[in-house]
Amino acid sequence: MQNWFFLSVFLVSFVACQPRTNEKPFIAIEGIDSAIRPGDNFYNYVNLKWYDTAQIPPSQSGVGAYRFMNYQQRLRLQGILDSVSKSNPPAGSLEQKLGDFFAAGMDTNTIEQRGFEPLKTGLSRINAITSTADMLSFIVEQTKLSNPSLIDFQVSPDQENSSMNMGHIYQTGIGMPDRDYYFKTDSATVAIQQAYKKYLSDLFNLTGSDSALAQKNAALVYNIQKQLATSHKTNIELRNIKDNFHKVALGNLNKQQPNIGWKTFFQNLNATMDSLDVAQPGYYDKLNTLLKSIPLEDWKIYLKANYISNYADYLSKPFVNSSFEYNKALTGQAMQKTRGETMSSVVDAYLGQALGQLYTKLYFPESAKTRMLELVNNLQKAFSNRVDSLDWMSDSTKQKAKEKLFAITKKIGYPDKWREYKNVTVVRNKYFENVVSAAANNFQYNLAKLGKPVDKTEWFTTPSTVTAYNNPYANEIVFPAGILQPPYFDNNADDALNYGGIGMVIGHEMTHTFDDQGAQFDKDGNVKSWWTPQDYEKFKAKTQQVIDLYSQFTVLDSIHVKGALTVGENTADLSGIAVAYDAFKMTKQGQDTTKIGGFTPDQRFFFSIARIWRVKMKDEYLRYWVNNDPHSPPIWRVNGPLMNIPAFYSAFNVQPGQKMYLEEDKRIRIW
């Protein structure tokens, strides 16, 4: 999960970094719409007044909390980068690399003068391809630059032995977000298809093709991608853990797909292994066939499109504009982001842990880490108590569940061991080359893990990002410094607000350890059953209830939430709130009834739940969200779970006949 807020940067940072005191200031819950009954639409009861007045910045696709809070984070990072870019740090220091990378990207005059000159060597390389073997050699070269085209090779844990890293290859080869975009015929999707075809045509036009040839090439590329898309699994099918892991001996893979030349491919990649995971074999079977049936000259045009598109955002304004117009069709974002905001995102993406060191020094007090660990531990106890009280699970499975629960690793704020970037070359007037160097370093950083023990200290997000995640392969939950700020976490706030805010997030990530996917991993991160067969069948029946309930919910009048796509996140929301509430009831305030601002502690807890999903987004982005995101839209991250929480009914006297009311036997409780 991620987020954005719209208070000033300085106000947010000031509030987040104040030391906690025993005398907590009164923090009002603003925007309550008393004309709406809480039991009819609690999300609107808390958020509608804000929603009706909130303005989405033209350069954004949404505003408010959650992932849209990263807008303000990028402004913070921009301030840091602007400062170091104007200093004179020692050559090779992280400050030098950060400052010069940022300055190079801000030097738009040089970038405009270069046009697409940085691409000419690569385009000439494609023109010189004379055989399928040479084409695959080019694909290897680009893979080493973190630019996969037809083959997506990655290194990550072996799901059968999570302490060791292995090679994996995944379906790839398409340019739109998901295979279904190539086959849907509704007007909204057709508009995106047309925008994407125009984008492809623009890329060819901008690199020297006339309009007629550019359109012809775009159609050819689109057709190849559509053929590849027929072999892709849907985003719902990709949720099946076991069906997306197939360990194959490299020798057998060469026999199964001889046209790809796997042995040579991995030799040229310097990836030494005897076996690997072919996550989606159907895609590579299809690719093996198409490598023979599609002419080499057509493949060269396809590779050009992929190559130009990969670098479009790092080139001159016409390329950036073309990329933006396609993105606009997908997300509804009206205007491009400022150059400074864009560059803070790019630097964070490529040198994120270097930038994170500067960010956490400024914005993350150690007192927040201490308070956060206290919250996590309290929720862990509450989760254990809930496991003990389950009426559908046997004692033997409960014991295994608690062993897994207390084996969770908790990462808060920032890594204990920072990543180095000594092999990244950064030159102040070479933006494109800086990106290429950083991308190549990222590939080598990951390739070095192949066949090696997993580093359990590694982080997979940057400290400044407003997000949190659960990594089932390491049985860990991670809360970067970026999310430890209002409205999620406030060191000065009463427990009701913090347990309803960051407590819900903690409970959510903890529950992912036991959602439809996480439940298939044991306490060590291996895909291995720890359930009795009977208990697991009961668990699957309960997750089906979640799928069925959320599939009824709609957005934009008629678009249904994809219950099967969002089941893991919905389970985590539902149980995360329940666990956070139980942990809150362990606190002094949770056991009290003293009102603050006219509201009981329980009411303030639930207000906080609604407030952390206070989001307004463009319709286009909401449609994109429903099609691609495993999280439900914000309104259903509030109303959906609360319909199943008995304490919510009590706090707001929810009665039969109100829209959120469910009969007791219809309410879902998993954990």
N, C-alpha and C positions, 0 to 999 in steps of 0.2 A: 504494500500500500504506500501511497505518497500523498503530498498535500500542498496548498497555497493559502495565503491569508492576505488581507488587504489593509491592515494597519501599516503605519509607516515603519520602515526598516529599523529606525532608531528606537521607536517605541517598543516594537516586538523584542529587539535585542536587550533593551533595558529591563523589560519585565522578566524575560527569561533568565537573565543572569543575576537577579537580585538574590541575596542570601535568604534562606528560609528563616522565618522568625516564628516564635510561639504565638504572637498576636497576628493572626492572619487578617489582611484587609478584607473588607466586604467586596466581593466580586459579584456584581449584579448579573442576572440572567435577563438579557434585553430582547425585545422583539416578540414577546408572547402575544399571540392573536387570540384574545378571549372570545372572539366570535366563532371560533372553531372548537368543537369538543375534542379533547385529547383522544378519546376513544374512537373518533371518526378518522382522523388523520394526524397522528402525533407529529410527523415530520413537518407538516404545514403549520400546525399549532405553534411550534417553536420557531420555524424558519421562514414562513411565508412573507412576513413583513419585510424581513431582510431581502428575500428573493425578489420581491416586487420592486425594490429600490436599487438593488445591486446592478452595477454596470460592468459588463465584460469588457476589459481593455481590448481595443482593436487588434492588438498583436497577440492576443490569447484566444483560446477556444473555450475558456471557462474561467470562473472566478470563485474564490471562497477557500474552503479548507481542502484537506486531502491532497491530491497530486498538484493542485493548482497553487498551493503554497510555495512550490518550488520557484514560482515567478519571483517572489521576494528573496528567496535564497540566492537566485542568480544575481540579483542586484547586490547582495552582500558580497558574493564572490567577485563580482565586477569591481567593487570598491577595493578589495584586497589586491586583485590583479593590476588594477590601474596604479595602485601605490607601488607595488614591486617593479612594475615596468618602467617607472620613472626613477628608480633608485639605481645604484651601481654595484650590484652584488658580485661576489667572486665568480669567475667562469666555472661552469660545471656544477654550481650550487643549485639547490632546488629553486631558490628565488630567481636565479638567472634564467633557468629553463622556463619557469612559469611566466616571468615577466617578458621574456623575448618571444615566447609562443604567443602570448596575448598581443604583444605589440605587432608582431608579424601579421596576425589576423586582423588587427585594426588598421593596418596600412593598406587601405582599399585602393589608393592610387597605384601602388605597385601591382596589386592583384589585377586591377583593370587593365593596366598596360600589358600584362602577360597574357591576357585572354585565355585561350585554351592551349597555349604553348606548352604547359606542363604535361599535357596528354599526348603530345605528338609522338614521343618515343614509344609509348604503349600502343598507340593506334598503328604505327608503322610495324611494330612487332606482330600485331594481329594480321595486317596485310601480307606479311611474309610467311604466314602459316601455309604449309603445302601438304600436310597429312594429318590424320586423326591423332597420331602419336605426338606430332608437334603441337597440335591444339591442346592436348592434355598436358603437355609440358608447360604451355603458357598458363593453363589453369593452375598448375602447381606454383608457378611464379607469383600469381596473384593471390593464391591461398596464403603464401608466406607473407603477404602484405595485408592479411586479414580481409581479403576481398574474395569470398567464395562466389562462384558462379553456378556451376553445375554440380559441384561436389562440396558438401559442407562437413569438414573434418574438425572434430573438437576432442579435447582431452578432459575427462572428468572421472569420478569414481566408478568402479565396477559395481553394479547394483547387487551382485552376488557376493562381492568381497569389498565392502565400502572403504576399507583401509588402504586400498591400492587404486591408482589411476590407470585407466585404459583408454584406448582410442574408440571413438564413436563417429559414425557418419549418419547424417540426418537428411530428410527430404529438403529440397531447396529448388532453385531454378526459376521461381516466379517473381514478379515484380510488385503485384498487388498484395494486400495484407494476408489474404487467405484464399484457398482454392475456390471457395464458393463465389467469390467476386467474378470469376470467369464464366459462371454458369447461370447466375440469377438473371431474371428478366424484368424485375420491377424497375420503375422509372428512376428511383434514387440510385440503384446500382448501375443501371445503364449510363447514367450521367457520369458516374465515377469511371466506368470503362472508357467512355469517350475522352474524359480528361486525361486518363493514363495514356491512351493512344496519342493524344496531342502532345503530351509530355515526351514520349518516345520520339515522335516526329521532330519536335523542337531540338532534341539533343543531336539528331543527325544534321538538321539544318544549321545548327550553331557550329558544327565542326566541318562544314564545307559542302554538304549535299544540297542540291537545289530542292525546292518544295516538293516536286513530284516524286523524286527519288526518296526524299526523307519520309514521305507518307507511305511509299511502297515498303521501305525498310521497316517502318514502325509496324505495319500490318504483318510483315513476315515474323518479326520478333514476337508480337502478341500471339500469333498462331502457334509458334513453338512453345511459348509459355503455357498456352492453353492445353496443348498436348501433354506437357509435363504435369499440369494441374490435375489431369484425369487420374493420375496415379497417386496423388496426395491423399493422405488421410485427413478427415475433417478435424476441426479443433476439438470437437467432442471425442472423436476416436483417439486423439492424441493423449487424452486423459488416462487411458488404460495403461497402467504401468507395465504389466507383463507383456502386453501385445506390442509394446514399442521398445523391446529389448531382445536382440537376437545375436548371441555370441557365435561368431563364425570363424573358422580357421582361415587364414589369409589364402592358403593354397586352394581351399575349396571355393573361396570367393572368386579367385581367378578363373576357375573352371565354370562357375555359374554365370559370370558376366565377363567373358573374354574380350569384348570390344572396348572395355574401359581400361584394361591394362593395369590392374590394381598393383601388381608387384612393382612395376616401374614407377607408378604414381607415388607410392609410399617411399621407395628408394630415393626418388628425387626430392621428396619432402623431408628426407632425413628422419622419418618416423619408423623406428625399428620395433616390430612386434610380430608375434606369431598368430594372434587372433585379434578380433575387434568386434564391436557391437554395430550391426547394421540395423539401426533403429526402425526404419521403414523400408523393408526390402523391395516392396512394390515399386517404389520410385526408381531404385537403381536397376531393376529389371526393365523398366520402361526406358530409362536412359540408355541402357545397353542396346536396346532395339533401335532407338531413334538415332544413335550414333551411326548406324548403317543406313537407315532409310532417309535421313535428311542430308542433303548435299553439304559438303564441307564449306562451300562459299556462303551458304545460308547460316551455318554455325558461326562463321566469322562475323557476320552482321549481328547475330545474337550476342556474341562476346563484346562487340563494340558498344552495343546498347548498355550492357551490364557494366562495362568499364567506365563509360562516360557518366552513367547514373551514379555510380559509387562515389565519384569525385565531384559531382555537379555543385554541391553546396560549398566546395572549397575553391571555386573558380570565380570568374568575373560575374558582374551583375546579371547579364542575360541568362546565364546558367542558373544562378540563384533564383531569379524571377520565375523561370520555367518550373523549377522544383517546387517553388512556393505555390504556384497556380494549381498544380496537382494536389498538393497538400491541402489547399483551400477547399477543393472539392470533397476531400475526405473528412475534414474537421470543421469547416465553416470559419476558420480563422480569417479575419477580414484584412489584416495588415501584417506585414513581416515584422518580426522582432527587431529591436534595435541591434546594431552591430555589437555593442557591448554585451548585451544579454546573450546573443548568439555565441560570442567568443567565450564567455564564462562557462557556457554549456560544453563547448568543444574542449576547452582546457580541462574541465572537470571530467569529461569522458576519457581523455587520453593521459592525463597526469593527476588523476583524482586524489590519490593518497598523498601526493606532494602538496596539493592545494589543501587537502583536509588537515594537514598539520598546522597550517596557518589559520584555517577556519576555527578549529577547536580551541586554539590558544585564545582567540578573541571571543568566542561565543559559547563555550561549553564549560561551565564551572564544575569542579569535581563534586560539589555538594549535590548537583543534579544526578550524578552517577550513583552516589550513595543512596539517595532517596528512591531512585529508580530500582535499584537492586532490592530494596526493602519491599517495594510494590510487587516485583516479580516473585519474590519468595512467598509473599502472602497469597498471591494467586495460585502458586504451586500447591500450597497447603489446602486452599479451597478446592482446587481441582481434585486432589487426593480424597478429600471428604466426599465430593460428589461421586467419585468412582465407588467408594464404599457403600453409598446409598442406592446405587443402581439396582433396580428390581429385575432387569432383563439379562444380567451378566452373571456368569458363574464365579465362584470364589477363585478358582484357579486362573481364570482370565483376568480378573481384577488384580491379582497379585502381579501378573506380567505387565499389566497396564501401568501400575504404580512404579514398578521397576523402571519402565521406560520413561515415565514422567520425571522421576528423580534423577535420571541419567542425562537429562537435557542440559546442554551447555548454554550459558547465558552470556551474550556479548552486548555490551552497552557503550555507546558513545563513539568509540574509535578503536582501531586494532591495537593490540599490545605490541605487535611488530609491524612497522611501516614498510611498505613496498618501496624498493629503490628504482630509479629510472636512469641509471648511469649509462645505459646503452642507447638512450634516446639523444639524438643530435638535434639541437635547436639553434637555428640561425635567425637573426632578427628580421631579415628581409626575405625569407624563404618560407612562406606560410605553407604552400603545398608540400614542399619537401619535409617540413616539420611534421605534418600529418602523416606522411608516408613512413617516416622514421618511427614515430610513436606507434603506428599500426603494426609495423614489422616487429617492433619490440614486444607488443602485446602477443603476437603469434608465438614468438620464440619463448616468451615467458610461460605460455601455456604448454607448448611442445615439450619444454624441459621437464614437465611433470610426468610425461608418458612412462609408464612402467615403474613409477616411483611411489613411495608411500604418500598418502594424502596428508597435506599440511592442514591440521584442524584449526590452526590460528587464522587461516586466510579469510578475508572478507570479500563479499561479492557485490558490494555497493560502496559508494563513497560516504564519508562521515557527514557531509553537508546535505545529503539527499533526505527529503522528507519521505521516509518510507520505513517499513519494517519487513522482515521476512523470516520464514522457517525453512531450514535446509534439512530435509529428511535424511540425506546421506550422511550427515554428521550429527543428526539428532540435536540441532541447535536452533536457538531463536536469537534474532539480531535486531537491535534497536539503535540505529545511528543517532548521532548528536542532533541531526537535522530535525527529527520528529520530536525532540524533547523541548518543546516550546508550546505556548498557547496556540490553539485551543486544546491541544492534547495533554500538555504537561505544564504546570506552573508551580514552581517551588513555593509560592506564597498562597496558593489556593487551598480551600478546604478539601478534605478527603473526598467528599461527594463528587466534586468536579474532577479531581484527578483519577479517581477510580472509574468514573463514567467516561473519562477521556482516555488517557494512556492505559488505564486499567483494562478497558475494553480491548484496546489494541494488544496488550499483553495476553489477555485471555484468548483473543482471536489467534495470535501466532502460536500459543500453546496448544490450542485445539487442532491446529493443522497437523500436529504430531499424531492426531487420532481422527483425521477426516477420511474421506473415501480413498485417498491416495496414501496419506501418511500412515494410516492403519496397517498398510501392507509392509511397512518397514519395522524391523526389530529395534531394540534399544541401541544397537551398534550401527544402525544405518543400512543394514542389509535387507533386501526384499526377501523376507522370511516370515512365515506365519507364526504368530505367538498366541493365536486364538484356538479355542475348541471349535470344531466345525459348526456346532449348534449356535454358539455365540456369534460367530461371524455371519451366519445366515440372518440372525436377528438384527445385527448391525446393518447389513445391506438393506433389510426391509425398512429400517428407520431412515437411511439415507434416501431411499426411494420416496419416502414421505416428503422429504425436503424438496426433491426434484418436482414432485407433483404439486406441492404448494406454490413454489416460486414460478412454475410454468404458467400459473394462472395470472400472474401479475403483468401489467402492461405499462408501457410508456409511449409518449407521442400518440396517444389515443388507441392505437391498435397493435403496436409492435410488442410482442410477448418477450419477457425475460426467458433466456434459454436455461431452463432448470438443470439440464444435464451438463451444460458447460460450467455453470456457476455453483454446482452442488458443494464443492470443497470450500469455497469462500462463504457460502451461505451457512454451511454447518459451523464454520469457524465464527461467523457473526453470532449465530444463535447461541452456541455454547459459550463463546467468549463473553457475551453480556451476562449470562447466567453465572459464570465463574467470577467475573468482576464484581457482581452484586454480592455474591456470597463472601468474597474477600472484604468488600466494603463493610458488611455487617459485622466483621471482626474488629473494626475500628471503634474508637470511642464515639465518634460522630454517628457512625452507622447504627449504634445501639441506642442513640438518643433520638428525641423527637423535636428538639429545639429548632424553630424555624429561622431561616435567614432570608431576609427580603420577602417574607410572607410565604416561603415555600419550605416544606419539610426536607430533611436530608435525602429521603428516597426520591422525592420529586426532583431535587437538584441533581441527583445521580442520573436520572433519566433525561433531564434537560441536557446534560453534558453529552449523553449518547447522541442526541439529535444534533447538537451543535457541532460535533466534530465531523459530521457529514454535510455541513451547510455549504452546498455547492450549487452554482448555476452554470449551465453550459449551453453552447450552441446546439440547435437541433441536429445539425450534421454530425457533430461530435458525439452526441448522445446515441445517434444511430450507429456510428462507428463503434462506440463502446459496447452496445448490446450485441453487435455482430462478432466482436473480437475479444472482449475483456472477460476473464473468468470471474470478475466481481459483478455483483448486481449494481444497477444504478443507485445513487445515494439514497433516494427516497425509500427504496426497498431494503437498504442496509439498516434502516431504522424501523420502518413499519413492519417489515417481514419478521424479524426476530422478536420484536416486542409483542406481537400477536400471540407468542408462545411463552411469554414470561409471566408467571402468576403475580409476581411482585409489582409488575407494571399495572395490572388490573386493580390491585389494591391501592396503589399510590394515587391513581386518578379515577377510581370508582368506575371502571369500564363495565358497562352493562350490556345485556343482550339487546340486539337491535342496532348497536353502534357498529360502524363499518369494520373496525379492527377486532371485534369480538369473535372469538372462536370458542365453541363448546369445549369443556375440559378434556373430553376424550379425543378431541381433534388436535389438541396442542402437542407439539413435538418436543420431546426431550430425548436427546441422545446421551450427552455427557453431563 
